[in-house]
């Protein structure tokens, strides 16, 4: 999976799964200090350290991604907070959390 990731000041890891991105720019609209787009319209992490007010914007961006191409997870020293709309395939090919 093609993902960008980096640890934040609050021990959080912000990830962008570029292979899932459809270029809707919802992340860049909600958190322009954290996300941009490349020449093809695919998400790019601009500031992967969502501390302070940027943390709230990161949560909104993750929640607002129409194709679940973003995640914000606690790192090793994090608080256990996990905000993610990504879904991973199960062995039978369905997606975790999706209706069967």
Backbone as a ProteinNet text record, in pm:
[ID]
protein_1_A
[PRIMARY]
XXXXXXXXXXXXXXXXXXXXXXXXXXXXXXXXXXXXXXXXXXXXXXXXXXXXXXXXXXXXXXXXXXXXXXXXXXXXXXXXXXXXXXXXXXXXXXXXXXXX
[TERTIARY]
83.5	0	88.5	54.3	132.5	83.8	156.5	113.7	227.4	190.1	283.6	247.6	346.3	318.5	429.7	394.4	493.5	433	517.7	471.1	449.9	346.5	316.3	374.3	364.2	416	341	214.2	133.5	142.5	242.6	257.8	161.4	104.2	9.6	75.9	23.1	73.2	-36.7	-10.7	-104.3	-60.6	-152.8	-120.7	-212.3	-155.6	-231.3	-204	-308.3	-297.5	-322.3	-213.5	-222.2	-288.6	-276.6	-337.5	-489.9	-544.4	-689.9	-748.1	-663.7	-710	-770.5	-886.8	-952	-941.8	-871.8	-848.7	-966.8	-1053.1	-1168.7	-1129	-1010.3	-953	-1026.6	-1107.4	-1176.9	-1077.8	-968.6	-867.1	-800.5	-766.3	-699.6	-792.2	-921.6	-1017.4	-1034.9	-1036.5	-1057.9	-931.3	-816	-689.1	-577.2	-581.3	-480.1	-338.6	-325.8	-193.4	-133.7	-217	-170.8	-166	-256.7	-270.6	-267.6	-211.8	-214.6	-239.7	-217.5	-234.1	-116.6	-78.1	27.7	-32.4	46.1	-0.6	-114.7	-127.4	-235.8	-357.4	-351.6	-462.9	-462.8	-355.5	-347.1	-294.9	-347.8	-312.8	-162.3	-112.6	26.6	23.6	97.7	109	202.5	152.5	235.1	296.3	218.1	263.4	213.6	294.7	251	252.3	259.9	262.5	138.4	27.6	-97.5	-111.1	-35.8	-46.2	-135.3	-186.1	-267.7	-392.9	-418.9	-538.2	-534.9	-416	-404.2	-456.4	-454.2	-505.7	-655.7	-728.7	-872.6	-900.1	-821.4	-836.4	-803	-702.6	-666	-780.4	-843.6	-957.2	-1071.7	-1100.1	-1205.5	-1171.7	-1046.6	-1004.9	-1016.8	-972	-981.4	-1127.8	-1210.3	-1352.5	-1423.4	-1374.9	-1440.8	-1392.5	-1293.1	-1242.1	-1345.1	-1391.1	-1496.7	-1452.1	-1322	-1273.6	-1183.6	-1186.7	-1111.2	-962.1	-905.1	-763.3	-672.7	-728.3	-650.5	-672.5	-570.3	-588.2	-501.3	-543.9	-471.1	-470.9	-353.8	-343.6	-241.1	-260.5	-165.1	-35.8	74.9	205.4	238.6	362	403.5	384.8	402.1	388.2	255.8	162.3	35.6	-61.7	-178.5	-279.4	-376.4	-357.4	-450.3	-563.7	-564.8	-668	-646.2	-752.4	-742.5	-862.3	-835	-939.1	-902.9	-987.5	-956.1	-1082.6	-1085.6	-1196	-1144.3	-1023.4	-970.4	-1027.9	-1046.7	-1096.4	-998.9	-966.5	-871.5	-945.4	-899.4	-964	-947.2	-1050.7	-1045.2	-1006.4	-974.2	-934.3	-1037.8	-1167.7	-1269.4	-1293.2	-1216.2	-1225.5	-1318.7	-1399.6	-1486.4	-1402.5	-1461.1	-1389.5	-1438.7	-1344.9	-1381.5	-1472.6	-1580	-1669.4	-1771.2	-1766.2	-1862.4	-1972.4	-2091.8	-2199.7	-2166.3	-2212	-2187.6	-2304.2
-116.7	0	123.8	220.5	342	443.2	459	548.5	641.1	763.6	856.6	860.9	865.7	872.1	945	1006	1070.5	1091.5	1098.7	1117.1	1263.1	1290.2	1426.1	1458.1	1584.6	1628.7	1565	1527.2	1467.1	1315	1259.2	1115.7	1050.7	1129.3	1075.9	1055.7	961.4	932.8	965.7	1058.6	1096.7	1024.4	950.2	873.8	913.9	915.5	938.4	820.1	748.1	633	681.5	718.8	783.3	695.3	565.8	477.2	471.8	519.7	525.1	660.8	761.2	899.1	915.7	986.4	1015.9	1164.5	1241.9	1382.8	1473.4	1439.1	1524.8	1651.6	1653.9	1769.4	1807.1	1717.3	1746.8	1767.1	1691.5	1706.9	1843.7	1884.4	2014.3	2130.5	2113	2217.5	2227.4	2114.5	2111.9	2142.2	2104.9	2122.1	2159.1	2280.1	2318.2	2325.6	2336.4	2337.6	2197	2095.1	1956.9	1884	1919.9	1845	1935.9	1883.4	1948	1840.4	1876.6	1781	1793.5	1681.2	1685.3	1724.2	1721.3	1762.2	1675.9	1554.2	1465	1475.1	1563.1	1580.3	1483.8	1406.9	1307.9	1373.9	1330.5	1388.1	1383	1490.9	1501.3	1557.9	1495.5	1548.9	1668.7	1784	1905.3	1924.9	1900.7	1916.6	1796.3	1693.8	1569.2	1570.4	1689.2	1697.7	1771	1700.9	1767.5	1796	1893.6	1933.3	2055.4	2077.6	2195.6	2202.7	2321.2	2339.8	2253.2	2221.7	2138	1996.5	1952.4	1819.9	1811.7	1914.6	1918.5	1917.1	1991.7	1994.2	1857.6	1789.4	1655.4	1557.6	1563.5	1475.9	1502.7	1629.9	1663.9	1612.8	1625.7	1580.1	1428.5	1356.3	1209.5	1167.3	1229.5	1195.6	1232.3	1335.1	1383.8	1324.1	1237.3	1178.9	1081.3	1103.5	1018.7	877.2	852.8	718.8	658.8	714	661.6	647.7	751.4	749.4	809	844.8	909	836.9	838.6	789.2	869.7	875.8	942.4	844.7	795.5	691.1	729	674.2	696	623	691.8	628.1	551.4	509.2	429.3	502.6	636.3	711.7	786.4	751.3	823.5	787.9	849.5	834.6	720.9	645.4	538.9	584	710.1	762.8	709.2	665	621.5	676.7	755.6	805.8	754.8	669.2	611.9	574.4	602.6	557.2	461	412.4	317	180.4	102.1	-33.6	-127	-234.4	-331	-455.4	-518.3	-640.7	-755.5	-837.5	-959.2	-1074.1	-1192.6	-1304.5	-1342.4	-1320.8	-1357.1	-1247.6	-1138.5	-1032	-919	-936.1	-826.8	-725.5	-611.4	-509.1	-507.8	-497.9	-488.7	-368.9	-388.2	-278.7	-249.7	-319.7	-294.7	-398.8	-363.8	-462.6	-576.5	-694.7	-810.8	-834.8
0	0	0	-80.2	-93.4	10	119.2	226.3	266.1	300.3	361.5	508.8	595.5	738.1	809.6	920.5	1005.6	1143	1243	1379.7	1413.4	1488.8	1529.9	1665.9	1704.5	1834	1948.8	1926.7	2031.8	2029.6	1960.3	1952	1854.3	1763.5	1666.6	1531.3	1456.4	1322.6	1223.3	1135.4	1029.9	903.6	841.5	721.3	607	488	364.8	272.9	237.9	148.6	6.6	-59.4	-190.1	-295.8	-283.6	-383.1	-370.5	-259.7	-241.4	-279.7	-285.9	-306.8	-446.9	-451.4	-579.5	-614.5	-532.7	-562.4	-536.1	-440.8	-410.8	-336.3	-278.6	-208.5	-80.1	-27.3	98.4	212.7	211.6	316.1	306.5	186.4	166.3	200.5	178.4	214.3	365.5	432.8	578.1	656.8	602.5	675.1	578.3	520.8	422	478.6	609.3	670.2	678.4	658.7	668.4	534.9	442.2	317.5	195.1	89.8	-40.9	-144.5	-269.5	-378.3	-473.8	-533.9	-633.8	-769.3	-874.3	-1006.9	-1059.7	-1008.2	-1049.3	-957.6	-857	-764.7	-648.4	-632.8	-525.7	-397.5	-284.6	-155	-128.5	-65.2	-20.7	120.7	212	347.6	345.8	386.2	392.2	529.3	631.1	769.2	847.1	857.9	920.7	1073.4	1134.1	1279.6	1329.3	1343.2	1379.7	1528	1575.9	1715.4	1729.7	1848.6	1877.9	1793.1	1734.5	1651.9	1526.7	1477.1	1358.6	1385	1510.1	1543.3	1515.9	1552.8	1524.1	1375	1299.5	1153.5	1094.3	1150.4	1102	1124.3	1239.3	1269	1172.2	1144.5	1047.8	908.7	868.7	735.7	723.7	825.8	823.9	816.3	896.8	899.2	769.6	700.9	580.7	450.5	454.8	331	274	150.6	95.4	60.3	52.1	16.6	124.2	244.4	357.7	326.3	265.3	228.2	335.5	451.3	557.2	689.6	774.3	910.5	1005.6	1128.9	1236.4	1351.9	1387.7	1488.8	1594.6	1712	1819.7	1789.5	1812	1797.6	1923.4	1936	2051.5	2182.6	2179.3	2303.2	2308.5	2220.3	2209.4	2320.1	2312.6	2416.3	2390.2	2284	2251.6	2162.3	2122.4	2034.5	1894.4	1829.9	1691.1	1615.3	1513.7	1425.4	1287.8	1233.8	1104.7	1032.1	903.6	821.3	716.3	734.4	638.3	667.2	564.4	579.7	510.6	576.9	524.4	477.9	370	323.1	421.7	432.5	512.9	421.1	475	389.6	283.6	312	213.8	108.7	116.8	16.4	53.6	160.8	203.5	280.6	310.8	387.2	529.7	624.9	765.9	784.1	857.5	888.1	780.2	669.8	563.1	567	518.5	517	422.4	454	368.2	277.7
[MASK]
++++++++++++++++++++++++++++++++++++++++++++++++++++++++++++++++++++++++++++++++++++++++++++++++++++

